[in-house]
Amino acid sequence: MRTILNSRVTIWAALVFPAILMLFAIAQGGTDFADLLHPTGETSARLMIVAMMLAPLAAIIGQPVWLRWLIARRRYFGLAAFGYALLHLIFYAIDMATLADMLSEFAAPGIWTAWAAFALMVPLAVTSNDAAVRRLRTGWKRLQRLAYPAALLTLLHWGFVHNGWTGALVHFTPLAILIALRSAGFRFIRQQGV
């Protein structure tokens, strides 16, 4: 069982499964691309949040086995977040149909924030591999900090597009709290044996 859980194939299968269901729904004909804009965007945001929560959570509570397991696979969550953002963009482009239609709404707050977030995610995705870590050395960690403005822009995109902030804030507030607690130097002291 442990071998299956640690398998890259198993992890990627779990991360890709929702996308397969979405593409299958389109192939069946009962769903169009516009229907999948919300699920792809939300899935991307959720995976981004999971990837970003792990480091501050570890700084606050230490590294129990389950958290070490997640941290070791953090790049998978980040890459999957980018993959769903790319799928979101593709579905958006197909739904809009023409470049002129896309450009006509580019200046809207809910749209330019999405483009800016996606632009910041591209270098993160491209450098999410061991070769880039070795080549960039300390610059790799600095580059990965682009995740913070990307997350903020994603939050703004979500709020503007849905004409309300409740859903976006429900998702992003736990991340913001963890980052604030880590920045303040908060540490949760675990009792012996817990």
SVG drawing of the C-alpha trace seen along z (x, -y; Angstrom):
<svg xmlns="http://www.w3.org/2000/svg" viewBox="-26 -48 49 50">
<polyline fill="none" stroke="black" stroke-width="0.4" points="0.0,0.0 2.8,-2.4 4.5,-1.8 1.2,-2.7 0.7,-5.9 4.3,-7.0 4.1,-6.2 4.3,-9.2 1.7,-7.5 -0.8,-7.2 -0.3,-10.9 -0.6,-12.2 -3.6,-10.0 -5.4,-11.5 -4.4,-15.0 -5.4,-14.6 -8.6,-12.6 -10.9,-15.7 -9.6,-17.0 -10.3,-13.6 -13.9,-13.8 -14.3,-17.3 -13.0,-16.3 -15.2,-13.2 -18.2,-15.4 -17.4,-17.6 -16.9,-14.5 -20.3,-13.2 -21.9,-16.5 -23.9,-17.5 -21.3,-20.1 -19.8,-23.0 -16.5,-24.8 -18.1,-27.7 -19.6,-25.2 -16.0,-24.1 -14.5,-27.6 -15.5,-27.7 -14.4,-24.1 -11.0,-24.4 -10.3,-27.8 -11.4,-26.7 -9.4,-23.4 -6.3,-25.4 -6.8,-27.8 -7.3,-25.0 -4.1,-23.2 -2.2,-26.4 -3.4,-27.0 -2.5,-23.5 1.0,-23.8 1.5,-27.2 0.1,-26.2 2.6,-23.4 5.7,-25.5 4.0,-27.9 2.2,-24.9 5.5,-23.1 7.1,-26.2 4.2,-26.4 3.5,-22.8 6.8,-21.0 6.9,-18.2 4.8,-15.2 5.0,-12.3 1.9,-13.2 3.2,-16.8 6.7,-15.6 5.0,-13.4 3.0,-16.3 6.0,-18.7 8.0,-16.1 5.3,-16.2 4.6,-19.9 5.8,-20.5 3.2,-18.1 0.5,-20.3 2.0,-23.4 2.4,-21.8 -1.2,-20.5 -2.4,-24.0 -0.7,-25.4 -2.2,-22.6 -5.7,-23.4 -5.0,-27.1 -3.9,-26.3 -7.0,-24.2 -9.0,-27.2 -7.4,-29.5 -7.9,-27.1 -11.6,-26.7 -11.9,-30.5 -10.3,-31.0 -12.6,-28.4 -15.7,-30.0 -14.7,-33.5 -14.1,-32.2 -12.1,-35.1 -9.0,-37.0 -10.9,-40.3 -13.5,-39.2 -10.8,-38.3 -9.0,-41.6 -12.3,-43.6 -12.6,-42.5 -8.9,-42.4 -9.0,-45.6 -11.8,-44.3 -10.5,-43.7 -11.6,-40.1 -9.7,-39.4 -6.4,-41.2 -5.9,-39.8 -6.2,-36.3 -3.8,-36.9 -1.3,-38.4 -1.6,-35.5 -1.1,-33.0 1.9,-34.9 3.5,-34.6 2.7,-30.9 4.5,-30.1 8.1,-30.6 7.1,-28.7 5.9,-25.7 8.9,-25.8 11.4,-25.8 9.6,-23.1 12.2,-20.5 15.5,-19.3 17.6,-20.6 16.2,-24.2 16.8,-24.0 20.5,-23.0 21.0,-25.6 19.3,-28.6 20.7,-27.7 19.6,-30.4 17.8,-32.3 15.3,-29.4 13.8,-30.2 13.6,-33.9 11.8,-32.9 9.3,-30.7 8.2,-33.8 6.2,-34.7 3.7,-32.3 2.6,-35.0 1.6,-37.7 0.1,-35.0 -2.1,-33.8 -3.2,-37.4 -4.1,-38.0 -5.9,-34.7 -7.9,-35.8 -8.7,-39.1 -9.7,-37.3 -12.0,-35.0 -13.7,-37.8 -14.2,-40.1 -15.4,-37.4 -18.0,-36.1 -19.1,-39.6 -18.6,-38.6 -15.7,-37.7 -17.2,-35.0 -16.0,-32.0 -12.6,-33.4 -12.1,-34.5 -13.2,-31.1 -10.5,-29.5 -7.7,-31.9 -8.1,-33.0 -6.6,-29.8 -3.5,-30.4 -3.3,-34.1 -3.6,-33.1 -0.8,-30.6 1.5,-33.1 0.7,-35.7 1.4,-33.3 4.7,-32.2 5.7,-35.8 4.9,-36.6 7.1,-33.7 4.2,-31.7 5.1,-28.1 2.6,-25.6 4.2,-23.6 3.1,-20.0 2.9,-17.9 5.2,-15.0 4.0,-12.0 1.3,-13.9"/>
</svg>
